[in-house]
Amino acid sequence: MRKSRSISSNLTSQETVSGFVYMAFQFLVLPKFLYWCNGQMAHALSEAELNFEYYMINFMAMLLIFHDFLGRSFRHAMQHPADFCQAVILGFVAYYACRYVTTWVVQLLVPSFTNYNDAAIAEMRRGNAFLMLIGTVVLVPPFEECMYRGLIFRNLYGKSRWAAYLVSMLVFAIIHIIGYIGQYSALELLMAVLQYLPAGLCLGWAYAKGDSIFVSIVIHAAVNYLTIRGMI
């Protein structure tokens, strides 16, 4: 089995610049623009429909920006199927092992803790289960993996692996909880960040081990599927 200590699929300078520009746009501008447009409609979309629209726009932008990177990464996965499958399985198991530990810590420190992002997704799932299933399993994982593992983790990995893990983990965690700052106490905010660190750690590690962004995409999609199917 190949034992590589580097990630072979590089992002071009155009992919990198375009990716960071779009990351800023989708975080700072796109949600506000969609909410404004929705407010102008005679029949406003539901929260689930609006989020699905947001997911779809991000997915299409991801294909436009990263299609060459995805192609290179897919071909590499097909050339090393054993490495790919091993990385997916190990990354998936590692995620749930780490999640078990962090869940135990959170429940120990803040027994009544509520993850507001999970609660919002569960509410939208009750409103439109099909759209949320497609959005969170099919559309979100490729976009987030290209952004947080491909763009941030991959670009830092060749310079500093510690920085690659630390920055990508923190950005991934913060992006999921930043909209709910103010609803958390300081301790709860720390717990909210802690809950997302295992995903950032294990997805980054699996991506590097399998040397293909599709490793982390598959794990991310599987985790999202099991999570949303388990929501009541």
PyMOL commands that set and color helices and strands:
alter all, ss='L'
color gray80, all
select helices_A, chain A and resi 13-28+30-40+47-79+81-109+116-127+129-157+161-180+186-210+213-229
alter helices_A, ss='H'
color red, helices_A
deselect
rebuild
show_as cartoon
